[in-house]
Amino acid sequence: MEARTAAHKRFAVALGSVPPEVRRLFVMLQRRVVTESLAHVQPVLPADALQVDLPPPRAFLTIGQRRRMDGAAAALRHLDSRAAMARMGAIGSVLHAATPCVLHALLEGPNPAGRETNPGMYRATPTSWHAEVNPFRHPPAEQVDHLTGEAVAMALAAPAPAIARASWLAFTVMCVHPFVDGNGRVARALALAVAVEDTSTGLDWGLPEEWSVRRGDYVAALQAGQRCGSYDAAALDAAPFVEFGLRTSTDGAQQCRRRLDVLARWFEQEPAGLPPLHRALLVAAAMERGITRDGLGALADDGEVVRQAVNELLHAGLLSWAPRPASRREDGGDVRWQLVASRPVATASAGTPAGRR
């Protein structure tokens, strides 16, 4: 626990010490990464499980993957809003008895699988069980409501660190398998809801990404606790998954700090004569491999100020409009336009030219 606490403290100090524009850039990037991770729609990277400092947005998404992303984005907004309300003292905690069903409704509402999964409702049927894939049998449907409610109550009240309760809840929900589909996504979102309790940066920003990048370890930790063969609260062993959660939360905070350092260096190497917002716009256009009008609001609260800065960068030839690549457009969708930076930049992590396109 000490290593995790220290890693999160160092990240919080770093986040508080960078210019506000860099904080906005980090949140902009990390919200996208967390959304991809909750949905388990990861960028295609050069090597298996390679985690880069500035991961590119996923391209060539299927309709189902886009819908998973839409659902994950809605779930993240819900968690973020409840976290803000908890910080204000308006509510006692992010997690609530209704949270599993609320998250499921948001995640499955877009119908990513193209079939009815009863969003926001516990399953009323047995799970599809294939012994050759995983010999663990989930509990019958009539026990789901009670077991899930007990798990949430335990995660709220147990005298244990938040990350331990978060990981335990994710493990338990995946063992109960309370929904027709989307159980993994709900479990990961529930872990975020609990882990936020002992972080001072708004969310445990790195946890979902680590769970997605380390998918093999994630599944192995889950199955290591399910060796009893069927749901039995006394026989299940959450320890491997809790240890996995603690380790990945620590590594995630360290990765977030490295990512923040990269963004801060990148921001500082933009032309010194430019105002901070202008530099942030150039970094955002490169970081996101092109940014649409919809994405500009993440960089400033005043839309008119952003529009003026964009126009000044366009006039100076530092930004330009370009068609959104087909790989980033919805199937059959109209051509959309994006802002791209007009010159290459040396990436702060590798120091090699990276075309802003």
Buried (B, 14 or more C-beta within 10 A) or exposed (E): EEBBBEBBBBBBEBBEEBBEBBBBBBBBBBBBBBBBBBBBBBBEEEEEEEBBBBBEBBEEBEEBBBBBBBBBBBBBEBBBEBBEBBEEEEBEBBBBEEBBBBBBBBBBBBBBBEEEBBBBBBBEEEBEEEEEEEEBBBBEBEEBBEBBBEBBEBBBEEEBBBBBBBBBBBBBBBBBBBBBBBBBBBBBBBBBBBBBBBBEBBBBBBBBBBBBBBEEBBEEBBBBBBEBEBBEEEEBEBBBBBBBBBBBBBBBBBBBBBBBBBBBBBBBBBEEEBEBBBBBBBBBBBBBBBBEBEBBEBBBEEEEEBEEBBEBBBEEEBBBEEEBBEEBBEEEEEEBEBBBBBEEBEBBBEEEEBEBB
